[in-house]
Amino acid sequence: MDDDLKCPKCSSEHVYPDGSLLICPECAHEWSSSTVAADSAEGVVKDANGNLLADGDSVTVIKDLKVKGSSLVVKGGTKVKNIRLVPDSADGHDISCKIDGIGAMGLKSEYVKKA
């Protein structure tokens, strides 16, 4: 089994196989292992609802996010236009964008939904 496999819903590392499915004991999420392999092989980036994202899309932030190293907060409901995908980012932020009033920053796709 892949050591860096995580639950796509809660990011738990404690997943286990059950037949052709992978199961997370922490949130009870079940998913197909073939879906994970296909997504990671292609560098696919999905939003919090599972919709595919592409360069140039607009997304909406789904919860308040603190900006690291600053007292600023990106409020839930903020619309971000013209995103750029960086799926192989070392820090886990797979969206690069500019937010009005804050500037250039990276976002994780699990905290946005396609607008």
Buried (B, 14 or more C-beta within 10 A) or exposed (E): EEEEBBBBBBEBEEBEEEEEEBBBEEEEBEBEBEEBEEBEEEEBBBBBEEBEBEEEBEBBBBEEBEEEEEEBEBEEEBEBEEBEBBBEEEEEBBBBBEBEEBEEBBBBBBBBBBE
